[in-house]
Amino acid sequence: MATNDSVNILNSAYLAVEYIDSFLPDNPLQQPFKNAWNYMLDNYTKFQIATWGSLIVHELSYFLLCVPGFVFQFIPYMQKYKIQQDKPETWEKQWKCFKTLLFNHFFIQLPLICGTYYFTEYFNIPYGWEEMPRWYVLVAQCFGCAVIEDAWHYFLHRLLHHKRIYKYIHKVHHEFISPFGMQAEYAHPLETLILGAGFFIGIVVFCNHVILLWVWVIGRLMETIDVHSGYDVPLNPLHLVPFYAGARFHDFHHMNFIGNYASTFTWWDRLFGTDSQFIAYQEKEKKQKLMTKKKAN
């Protein structure tokens, strides 16, 4: 009975969104995108699309999304939004991070990406334009993927902080106490595999078109680069996502090493009380700001 009610609610929500979508103006980019997509299908094999297309999407998305945070360090005005203002980025750290990223991307992640084609063939995942889900379906699927990945990340990330194994794997990622965007995937190869597995679980559950692979890659990179950016910038559209953790939440994890283990949302840390030190730290900061204002007045 409860299952039927849930299905009815989801169907009603889907129909409501579909109805609203029918009143929205046509997307001017849809036809050019359709032409580009069909050109890709006509000129490249499924293996090339799934393998090299996925690699290009990942690399372009990763480094383009890192650009704003990289540029911020050269803009004095943006320094007021930097969370750990006493720990500026250095060229030495960024170069070290970049070299490790290249290794992880091409020697750890690329072999995994090469399996994308076989995944789509095994599960009969379509590539065609006509089978492509509508935008609101993709948004819902990405949110589902994020919820699953967040749960996986919380428990495995917390396990990697166990004193018996921390120094062997996760310590690499914590070399930077004050994180910056490019550091999001700076990690031990085993950590890349362990925590990265959470990314694929949602794909197995929700994927009904190859486009979801790419949209979810972009969405996940957008989130992880944002929380590692080291800047809490106002008007960040990701802050509109319910229960979104954000840069300040994860920055505290790098500074404190304990607590705030989730990747995207705050509910697991709140449920298990692993955000208690972060909450206490926030309260302390608020009191200090109030004291500073009183002294200034």
VMD Tcl script that draws the C-alpha trace (Angstrom):
set ca {
  {0.00 0.00 0.00}
  {2.75 2.41 1.01}
  {4.70 1.47 -2.13}
  {1.69 2.20 -4.35}
  {1.20 5.57 -2.64}
  {4.86 6.45 -3.21}
  {4.63 5.49 -6.89}
  {1.46 7.58 -7.28}
  {3.15 10.59 -5.66}
  {6.17 10.26 -7.96}
  {3.94 9.89 -11.02}
  {1.93 12.95 -10.00}
  {5.12 14.96 -9.46}
  {6.44 13.86 -12.86}
  {3.20 14.88 -14.59}
  {3.20 18.22 -12.78}
  {6.75 19.01 -13.88}
  {5.97 17.85 -17.40}
  {2.92 20.16 -17.46}
  {4.97 23.15 -16.27}
  {7.70 22.32 -18.80}
  {5.14 22.51 -21.64}
  {4.70 26.24 -20.89}
  {8.41 27.05 -20.88}
  {9.86 28.67 -24.02}
  {11.92 26.52 -26.37}
  {15.59 26.30 -25.50}
  {17.51 28.10 -28.31}
  {20.49 25.81 -27.69}
  {18.49 22.60 -28.15}
  {18.71 22.44 -31.95}
  {22.48 23.14 -32.11}
  {23.00 20.57 -29.35}
  {20.86 18.06 -31.25}
  {22.87 18.65 -34.44}
  {26.17 18.25 -32.57}
  {24.93 15.09 -30.83}
  {23.75 13.49 -34.08}
  {27.02 14.47 -35.78}
  {28.90 12.71 -33.00}
  {26.76 9.57 -33.42}
  {27.26 9.59 -37.20}
  {31.04 10.04 -37.09}
  {32.24 8.13 -34.04}
  {31.75 4.63 -32.73}
  {30.07 3.89 -29.42}
  {33.44 2.86 -28.00}
  {35.00 6.18 -29.00}
  {32.06 8.15 -27.58}
  {31.93 6.23 -24.29}
  {35.71 6.17 -23.78}
  {37.27 9.28 -25.30}
  {34.09 11.33 -24.97}
  {33.92 10.55 -21.25}
  {37.61 11.36 -20.80}
  {37.22 14.72 -22.57}
  {34.12 15.59 -20.54}
  {35.94 14.78 -17.30}
  {39.18 16.61 -18.09}
  {37.55 19.72 -19.57}
  {34.99 19.94 -16.77}
  {37.56 19.41 -14.03}
  {40.08 22.01 -15.08}
  {37.54 24.58 -16.33}
  {35.68 24.38 -13.02}
  {39.01 24.92 -11.22}
  {39.66 28.20 -13.08}
  {37.53 30.54 -10.89}
  {39.17 29.38 -7.63}
  {42.60 29.59 -9.26}
  {41.94 33.16 -10.41}
  {40.54 34.23 -7.02}
  {44.00 33.98 -5.42}
  {45.18 36.88 -7.61}
  {42.20 39.15 -6.86}
  {42.59 41.08 -3.57}
  {38.82 41.72 -3.35}
  {38.10 37.97 -3.24}
  {40.37 37.36 -0.27}
  {37.61 38.37 2.15}
  {35.74 35.25 1.00}
  {38.69 32.94 1.60}
  {37.90 30.72 4.56}
  {41.42 30.16 5.93}
  {42.89 33.56 5.17}
  {46.14 32.83 7.00}
  {46.98 29.97 4.62}
  {47.32 31.26 1.04}
  {47.87 28.96 -1.91}
  {51.45 28.51 -3.12}
  {52.83 27.64 -6.54}
  {54.75 24.75 -5.03}
  {51.60 23.11 -3.60}
  {49.59 23.69 -6.76}
  {52.29 22.21 -8.98}
  {52.61 19.17 -6.72}
  {48.84 18.75 -6.83}
  {48.72 19.08 -10.63}
  {51.36 16.36 -11.16}
  {49.51 13.93 -8.89}
  {46.25 14.72 -10.67}
  {47.73 13.86 -14.06}
  {48.88 10.50 -12.71}
  {45.51 9.72 -11.12}
  {43.54 10.85 -14.15}
  {45.47 8.89 -16.76}
  {46.75 5.86 -14.86}
  {43.88 5.24 -12.42}
  {40.75 6.84 -13.83}
  {41.35 6.32 -17.56}
  {41.44 2.49 -17.26}
  {38.11 2.74 -15.42}
  {36.71 5.05 -18.10}
  {37.69 2.44 -20.72}
  {35.09 0.17 -19.14}
  {32.28 2.65 -19.85}
  {31.55 1.22 -23.30}
  {31.24 -2.33 -21.95}
  {28.96 -1.06 -19.17}
  {26.62 0.61 -21.67}
  {26.61 -2.51 -23.87}
  {25.93 -4.91 -20.99}
  {22.99 -2.85 -19.70}
  {21.81 -1.81 -23.19}
  {22.20 1.89 -22.39}
  {21.04 3.93 -25.42}
  {23.02 6.71 -27.10}
  {20.39 8.10 -29.48}
  {18.88 11.58 -29.39}
  {15.30 10.31 -29.33}
  {15.93 8.20 -26.21}
  {17.57 11.07 -24.31}
  {15.69 11.93 -21.06}
  {14.20 15.39 -20.53}
  {16.18 17.90 -18.46}
  {14.04 17.49 -15.34}
  {14.51 13.71 -15.43}
  {18.27 14.19 -15.62}
  {18.17 16.62 -12.69}
  {16.20 14.11 -10.61}
  {18.56 11.27 -11.58}
  {21.62 13.35 -10.68}
  {20.09 14.20 -7.32}
  {19.49 10.47 -6.73}
  {23.10 9.73 -7.70}
  {24.29 12.45 -5.29}
  {22.26 11.00 -2.40}
  {23.72 7.53 -3.00}
  {27.29 8.80 -3.46}
  {27.00 10.94 -0.34}
  {26.01 7.94 1.80}
  {28.85 5.84 0.39}
  {31.31 8.69 0.85}
  {30.30 9.35 4.46}
  {30.83 5.81 5.73}
  {33.91 4.94 3.64}
  {35.50 8.34 4.24}
  {34.94 7.95 7.96}
  {36.51 4.48 7.79}
  {39.57 5.91 6.02}
  {40.05 8.18 9.03}
  {40.47 5.17 11.32}
  {43.81 5.48 13.10}
  {45.01 2.09 11.85}
  {44.70 2.92 8.15}
  {44.62 6.73 7.92}
  {48.37 7.18 7.45}
  {48.50 4.62 4.62}
  {45.79 6.05 2.34}
  {43.75 9.12 3.29}
  {46.66 11.10 4.74}
  {47.70 12.01 1.19}
  {44.50 13.98 0.62}
  {45.00 15.81 3.93}
  {48.45 17.10 3.02}
  {46.70 20.40 2.33}
  {45.14 21.80 5.52}
  {43.70 24.70 3.53}
  {42.18 23.13 0.39}
  {41.91 24.66 -3.09}
  {39.70 23.57 -5.98}
  {42.26 21.60 -7.96}
  {42.95 19.49 -4.87}
  {39.49 17.85 -5.06}
  {40.88 14.69 -6.70}
  {44.33 14.84 -5.12}
  {44.43 11.49 -3.35}
  {46.15 8.15 -2.93}
  {45.31 5.82 -5.86}
  {43.50 3.45 -3.48}
  {41.36 6.30 -2.19}
  {40.50 7.23 -5.77}
  {39.16 3.70 -6.23}
  {37.49 3.35 -2.81}
  {35.64 6.66 -2.64}
  {35.24 6.86 -6.41}
  {33.18 3.66 -6.38}
  {30.31 5.65 -4.88}
  {30.09 7.64 -8.11}
  {29.20 4.53 -10.12}
  {26.53 3.08 -7.82}
  {24.01 5.75 -8.79}
  {24.86 5.22 -12.45}
  {24.04 1.50 -12.14}
  {20.74 2.37 -10.45}
  {19.53 5.26 -12.62}
  {21.35 5.25 -15.96}
  {18.96 5.01 -18.92}
  {21.07 7.01 -21.40}
  {24.76 7.72 -21.84}
  {24.09 11.45 -21.32}
  {23.49 10.79 -17.61}
  {27.10 9.61 -17.28}
  {28.34 12.96 -18.54}
  {25.83 15.16 -16.72}
  {26.54 13.36 -13.44}
  {30.31 13.71 -13.99}
  {29.88 17.48 -14.44}
  {27.53 17.77 -11.47}
  {29.77 15.75 -9.15}
  {32.89 17.68 -10.18}
  {31.08 20.98 -9.72}
  {30.21 19.96 -6.16}
  {33.58 18.55 -5.09}
  {35.58 21.41 -6.59}
  {33.27 23.90 -4.90}
  {33.64 22.33 -1.43}
  {37.43 22.17 -1.88}
  {37.69 25.70 -3.30}
  {38.63 27.33 0.01}
  {36.24 30.21 -0.75}
  {32.75 30.76 0.60}
  {31.43 32.99 -2.17}
  {27.96 34.59 -1.81}
  {25.24 33.93 -4.40}
  {26.64 30.46 -5.04}
  {23.79 28.64 -6.88}
  {24.77 25.34 -5.24}
  {23.62 26.80 -1.92}
  {20.07 26.50 -3.26}
  {20.36 22.70 -3.08}
  {18.60 21.47 0.10}
  {21.01 20.38 2.88}
  {24.05 21.27 0.74}
  {27.23 21.19 2.83}
  {29.33 23.72 0.94}
  {32.92 24.94 1.13}
  {32.86 26.12 4.74}
  {31.62 22.71 5.93}
  {34.32 20.71 4.13}
  {37.04 23.29 4.72}
  {36.60 22.68 8.45}
  {37.17 18.96 7.84}
  {40.58 19.71 6.30}
  {41.44 22.13 9.08}
  {40.22 19.92 11.92}
  {40.69 16.38 10.46}
  {37.76 15.13 12.54}
  {34.06 15.32 11.59}
  {32.16 16.57 8.53}
  {32.79 13.35 6.61}
  {29.98 13.61 4.04}
  {30.72 14.84 0.54}
  {27.59 16.76 -0.46}
  {24.86 16.87 2.18}
  {24.83 17.52 5.92}
  {22.30 14.92 7.12}
  {24.66 11.99 7.83}
  {26.97 14.13 9.96}
  {23.98 15.61 11.77}
  {22.45 12.15 12.34}
  {25.65 10.67 13.81}
  {26.80 13.82 15.56}
  {30.06 14.07 13.60}
  {29.40 17.75 12.92}
  {29.43 18.70 16.64}
  {32.93 20.22 16.53}
  {32.00 22.20 13.42}
  {28.86 23.57 15.11}
  {30.90 24.52 18.20}
  {33.49 26.22 15.96}
  {30.77 28.22 14.20}
  {29.33 29.37 17.51}
  {32.79 30.43 18.67}
  {33.31 32.41 15.44}
  {29.95 34.17 15.88}
  {30.84 35.20 19.43}
  {34.22 36.51 18.29}
  {32.57 38.59 15.54}
  {30.09 40.04 18.03}
  {32.91 40.94 20.42}
  {34.83 42.60 17.57}
  {31.76 44.67 16.61}
  {31.19 45.77 20.21}
  {34.81 46.88 20.53}
  {34.57 48.77 17.25}
  {31.49 50.61 18.45}
}
mol new
graphics top color blue
foreach p $ca { graphics top sphere $p radius 0.5 }
foreach p [lrange $ca 0 end-1] q [lrange $ca 1 end] { graphics top cylinder $p $q radius 0.2 }
display resetview
